[in-house]
Amino acid sequence: MTSKEVLVGQSAPSAHLVVRGVEKRFGGVHALRGADFEVSRGEVMALVGDNGAGKSTLMKILAGAYTFDSGNFYLNGKNVSIKSPNDAAALGIQIVYQDLALCENLDVAANLSLGSEPVKSGWSFLPKFIRPIDSLEMEAKAKKAIEQLQVRTLQSVRAKVGGLSGGQRQAIAIARAVGTQSTVVMLDEPTAALGVAQTKQVLEVVKRLRDTNHAVVYISHNMRDIFEVSDRITVLRHGDNVATYKTSDTSPDEIVIAMTSGLDDRSSSGSSSAT
Amino acid sequence: MIVLVRGRQVQREENLKIVDRLRALRETQIGAFIPVLLALVAIWGYFGLVIPLQDLLTGETENFRAIFLSPRNIYNLFMQSAVIATLAVGITIVLLLGEIDLSAAATAGVCAALLGVLVLTGIPSILACLIVILVGIAMGLVQGLLVAYVGIPSFVVTLAGLLGYQGLMQKILPTGNLNVGDPFIRGIARTLIPDLWGILIALAVFGLFAFFSFRKQYQRRSRNLEVDGFWVIWVQILVFGFIVISVVLTLNAYRSLPLLLVLLLGSTMLLDWVTRSTPYGRSLFAVGGNAESARRVGIKVNQIRVSAFAIVGLMAAIGGIFGASRYGSVSYTAFAGGSLLLEAIGAAVIGGTSLFGGRGSVWNAILGALVIGSLGNGLDLSGASAADKLMVSGAILILAVAIDALSRSSSGRT
């Protein structure tokens, strides 16, 4: 029995999304070697690891962008198979990539509804893609989504995204992920390019996601952000789990050591703070 | 209800500065017309007022050149610009995607030539029109498939299309010229809407525009969404009304509103609605703005690309029919071999549609075509040489693209 299984299996509420023993190879590169991961609803799970530890690969597997070679994927207790981003989206798993992928030439409301614009009723004789958009409904939805996340600095949902700040864009990208009935939201380095005030704004949004009972996966290199926002921390190293920590029971130093040298050097000390 | 709306809005607007109001106006649909409208006003002012004034001052009564703003010349101007405008409207659609279509004029040429030949062989003219429209769509579709699925840049695909379709047109018309006397086809350009009907149509369009503007405002207010400034709405309605009604009155003063213009404006209105108000149109803008983003939200980017090229084919075919109707003949130089292509692309870009994709409107293409048409017409009237025409057109085009590039870099920082 390895220490890993002990550490991962004891999370408090039954986890919403669970993957077990995920393996992924890219040619000769063994990117994931049986990694485990889980996240519950109403929880922010930070996913950390040094470059090349397999964070991105794991995240893309969760989002359906990659399929794993072997392993199991459970959502809400059921074994599911996710073959494409559309599968993941249909199951309520959304990812906010680092590059956000917003259309700068469209306004906030249009970005939030992009690909699933509400159409006016009574035009069913036309194919769906050519029915009139219910732009008022779209704006109302956008307003609600923005208010739900309490993005206070955003003045108008009719503002073009191209004119917004980095923090506002990040919030809109998050709002888009949340708006589509999602239960799991994954954030890839959401504060990487932001200043202090904007980082704070985004972290507030992440906390709001937790409060609205989403399962949040938070990938970051920034220990300060992680310790401010997360409930638990999963550390990956060389494509495998090191441990999962409860944020309140650990320290940035311990996480950094786990990221860089794993538990092996310290396992004799009993890895006291792992839950 | 409207009275109440007015009272509240005016109060709030008093605090706004003129600059803020102009900025708010710039964001609206009519606001996007402002640069090209100003260009048009400048050109019309120059040819219509400055040159006659010069003649007056220099005592040149022999060749007094005050005809530019005469109803007759305006009528001709609209008709001259109609074919350019039709193609420019189509090209706008691919420009929205950040692509280009160099083959539109050649497609129009092939369609016009085919139309002429089909009508000569005795096929009913309506059927012939439908056939060439389908052919035009197919010609665009093929290029779109090559761009989207084979991954060849649209510049190259449509350059090949330009050459290939030019050759095809010469094959269809070995003599390079064919008269089209068919009454139905000639009728498109010759039929005039009676004066009274023209005015009624203009008033109806104006009334509908005002009605929808106010209704939208009312719905916004009742759903507690942000509302446009009252001032902005009124300026839009009045500018729109002024343009529509004065155009019809001017045309009536010479002949009447030609059916061809009604068809052109009608199809433009339809395309404008499709591009701005439907999920399909939204995805055009999304692909043009950020194709990766569009792909991630499940938009089928390749299908959108193909469809845009098909729309260019459609508009090119319609342009071919319009051209055959207006000239009463189909000639190689009037379509594929002439300056039509560059004028059409120039019109779309001068109208304010970004070459970088994601920004523009089909109405702007119409205005851009008028700018191009007015330049040609005005320079002709003032006795400029073909060389002058080319050089001035080139300068205007550069100016338009420069405005596009500058407004693009500044809009990112507001």
Interface residues (C-beta under 8 A of the other chain):
Chain A: P85 N86 A89 Y97 D99 A101 L102 C103 E104 N105 L106 A110 L114 G115 S116 E117 V119 K128 F129 I130 R131 P132 I133 S135 L136 E139 A140 K143 S156 V157 R158 K160 G162 G163
Chain B: K216 Q219 R220 R223 L225 E226 W273 V274 S277 T278 P279 Y280 R282 S283 F285 A286 G288 G289 N290 E292 S293 A294 R296 V297 G298 I299 G358 R359 S411 G412 R413 T414
